[in-house]
């Protein structure tokens, strides 16, 4: 799965700016666009699937609980 394309160009630009701001404010390190883009790509590829899988699992549990509730109204 190519996770580099999960964000629109506007979203990527905004996220790169957020990363730049974070490093400057929290670590007093000024990073350029390329470094921040590479960081975004790295974290998207390494951590993104974990968030996705957790979202799928959470959705499954929610639907399972909803179905259990639905069966509870049987007469």
VEXKOLTI-795842 format. One record per residue: residue number from 0; residue in three letters; x, y, z of N, C-alpha, C in turn. Coordinates in steps of 0.02 Angstrom, whole numbers, plus 50000, padded with zeros to 5 digits. Layout:
<pts>
<NUM,'ALA',<X,Y,Z>,<X,Y,Z>,<X,Y,Z>>
...
</pts>
This chain:
<pts>
<0,'UNK',<50042,49941,50000>,<50000,50000,50000>,<50045,50062,50000>>
<1,'UNK',<50032,50107,49954>,<50071,50169,49951>,<50039,50222,49994>>
<2,'UNK',<50067,50231,50054>,<50038,50278,50102>,<50058,50350,50088>>
<3,'UNK',<50103,50361,50041>,<50123,50429,50025>,<50066,50468,49993>>
<4,'UNK',<50018,50432,49965>,<49963,50465,49930>,<49898,50466,49969>>
<5,'UNK',<49901,50455,50034>,<49839,50455,50073>,<49816,50525,50089>>
<6,'UNK',<49861,50574,50084>,<49844,50643,50098>,<49840,50683,50033>>
<7,'UNK',<49795,50731,50032>,<49794,50777,49975>,<49856,50821,49979>>
<8,'UNK',<49870,50855,49925>,<49929,50899,49925>,<49921,50955,49977>>
<9,'UNK',<49859,50978,49987>,<49847,51028,50038>,<49859,51001,50108>>
<10,'UNK',<49836,50939,50120>,<49847,50907,50185>,<49921,50896,50198>>
<11,'UNK',<49957,50873,50147>,<50029,50861,50154>,<50065,50926,50171>>
<12,'UNK',<50047,50979,50136>,<50079,51044,50148>,<50066,51067,50220>>
<13,'UNK',<50004,51059,50243>,<49986,51080,50311>,<50023,51037,50363>>
<14,'UNK',<50028,50971,50350>,<50063,50927,50397>,<50137,50942,50399>>
<15,'UNK',<50167,50957,50341>,<50237,50976,50340>,<50248,51039,50382>>
<16,'UNK',<50203,51087,50375>,<50209,51148,50415>,<50202,51133,50489>>
<17,'UNK',<50157,51087,50508>,<50148,51068,50578>,<50213,51036,50605>>
<18,'UNK',<50244,50994,50565>,<50306,50961,50586>,<50361,51013,50595>>
<19,'UNK',<50366,51059,50547>,<50417,51112,50553>,<50406,51152,50617>>
<20,'UNK',<50343,51171,50630>,<50327,51210,50689>,<50342,51171,50753>>
<21,'UNK',<50325,51108,50754>,<50338,51066,50813>,<50413,51064,50829>>
<22,'UNK',<50454,51048,50779>,<50526,51043,50791>,<50555,51110,50812>>
<23,'UNK',<50531,51163,50783>,<50557,51229,50802>,<50537,51247,50873>>
<24,'UNK',<50474,51237,50890>,<50449,51256,50957>,<50472,51210,51012>>
<25,'UNK',<50474,51145,50999>,<50489,51097,51052>,<50564,51080,51058>>
<26,'UNK',<50600,51086,51002>,<50670,51064,51003>,<50718,51117,50978>>
<27,'UNK',<50692,51174,50959>,<50732,51230,50933>,<50775,51208,50874>>
<28,'UNK',<50744,51166,50831>,<50776,51140,50771>,<50736,51164,50711>>
<29,'UNK',<50769,51195,50664>,<50735,51219,50604>,<50746,51168,50548>>
<30,'UNK',<50692,51137,50528>,<50694,51088,50474>,<50665,51117,50410>>
<31,'UNK',<50690,51095,50354>,<50664,51116,50290>,<50606,51073,50267>>
<32,'UNK',<50576,51092,50212>,<50519,51055,50185>,<50537,50983,50169>>
<33,'UNK',<50595,50971,50139>,<50614,50903,50120>,<50620,50858,50181>>
<34,'UNK',<50654,50882,50233>,<50663,50842,50294>,<50595,50826,50325>>
<35,'UNK',<50551,50875,50327>,<50485,50864,50357>,<50442,50817,50314>>
<36,'UNK',<50449,50822,50249>,<50412,50777,50204>,<50437,50706,50213>>
<37,'UNK',<50502,50698,50220>,<50529,50630,50232>,<50507,50603,50299>>
<38,'UNK',<50504,50645,50350>,<50479,50623,50415>,<50405,50602,50410>>
<39,'UNK',<50366,50642,50375>,<50295,50626,50366>,<50287,50560,50331>>
<40,'UNK',<50325,50549,50278>,<50321,50486,50241>,<50343,50427,50285>>
<41,'UNK',<50396,50436,50323>,<50420,50383,50367>,<50367,50363,50418>>
<42,'UNK',<50340,50413,50453>,<50290,50397,50504>,<50226,50370,50474>>
<43,'UNK',<50207,50395,50416>,<50147,50370,50382>,<50155,50296,50366>>
<44,'UNK',<50214,50278,50340>,<50226,50209,50321>,<50236,50163,50381>>
<45,'UNK',<50267,50187,50434>,<50282,50144,50491>,<50225,50140,50542>>
<46,'UNK',<50191,50196,50553>,<50140,50199,50605>,<50069,50198,50576>>
<47,'UNK',<50062,50223,50516>,<49996,50227,50484>,<49957,50161,50485>>
<48,'UNK',<49989,50106,50465>,<49953,50042,50465>,<49927,50022,50535>>
<49,'UNK',<49964,50039,50587>,<49942,50022,50655>,<49879,50061,50673>>
<50,'UNK',<49877,50125,50656>,<49817,50165,50668>,<49758,50139,50626>>
<51,'UNK',<49771,50121,50564>,<49719,50094,50521>,<49691,50029,50550>>
<52,'UNK',<49736,49984,50569>,<49714,49920,50597>,<49674,49929,50661>>
<53,'UNK',<49695,49976,50703>,<49658,49990,50765>,<49589,50017,50749>>
<54,'UNK',<49585,50060,50698>,<49520,50087,50677>,<49474,50032,50652>>
<55,'UNK',<49501,49986,50613>,<49461,49929,50589>,<49437,49887,50648>>
<56,'UNK',<49480,49873,50695>,<49461,49833,50753>,<49408,49870,50795>>
<57,'UNK',<49418,49934,50807>,<49368,49973,50845>,<49301,49973,50810>>
<58,'UNK',<49301,49979,50744>,<49238,49977,50705>,<49205,49909,50712>>
<59,'UNK',<49245,49856,50708>,<49218,49789,50715>,<49185,49780,50783>>
<60,'UNK',<49219,49802,50836>,<49191,49795,50904>,<49127,49835,50910>>
<61,'UNK',<49125,49896,50883>,<49065,49937,50886>,<49007,49903,50850>>
<62,'UNK',<49021,49877,50790>,<48968,49844,50753>,<48946,49780,50788>>
<63,'UNK',<48993,49743,50816>,<48976,49682,50852>,<48930,49698,50912>>
<64,'UNK',<48947,49750,50949>,<48905,49770,51006>,<48837,49793,50983>>
<65,'UNK',<48834,49828,50927>,<48770,49851,50901>,<48727,49792,50879>>
<66,'UNK',<48758,49742,50848>,<48721,49683,50828>,<48696,49644,50889>>
<67,'UNK',<48737,49640,50940>,<48715,49607,51002>,<48655,49643,51032>>
<68,'UNK',<48657,49710,51031>,<48600,49749,51055>,<48537,49736,51014>>
<69,'UNK',<48547,49730,50948>,<48490,49718,50903>,<48458,49651,50918>>
<70,'UNK',<48499,49600,50929>,<48472,49534,50945>,<48436,49534,51012>>
<71,'UNK',<48453,49580,51055>,<48422,49584,51121>,<48350,49607,51118>>
<72,'UNK',<48327,49634,51062>,<48258,49658,51059>,<48211,49607,51029>>
<73,'UNK',<48236,49547,51016>,<48194,49494,50990>,<48139,49476,51040>>
<74,'UNK',<48081,49458,51014>,<48025,49437,51057>,<48017,49362,51056>>
</pts>
